[in-house]
Amino acid sequence: MSSYITVSTKVRKEVVEKARRLGINVSEFLRKALEEEVKRRELEYLEKRLNELDSVLEKIDVNEIVRLIREDRESR
């Protein structure tokens, strides 16, 4: 089971009152917004890492790898 903590922030009173009048569950909205931002940043980080690794992966000669695997299999 996940554990939870309480996070608080200050928001102008008028904004919260308008949100409530409009039927917006402020807690749920903020929770979802934070979760979405975390996911977005995780994907951004992973994309950056993948781009960094791309230059390394480009240096790998696939034909050489295939040749080595075949040699290894034939030697057994």
Steps between C-alpha positions, in 0.01 A plus 500: 500500500626845411562746774379855472613835631314827517628778277370850544522813294362850515244595240303820481167461678307623197647230279405222740150642543451521122632145458255369758210688338598338171499156662876452488633270769815698580682214673431255219594756235831586668580132559442416133690806379801409713491136387481605134791742540711232667426258213577770242835579661589132534435453128702814425790363707483161329492662157807705589684188620400312186634782284826491694528124449417529132851618418641197681261260330588642158858380550392137540551298183197272479662285231798440725271397787313258273828354374627448855176331609511267200865413569416427861207276405708310244777437751265315735 
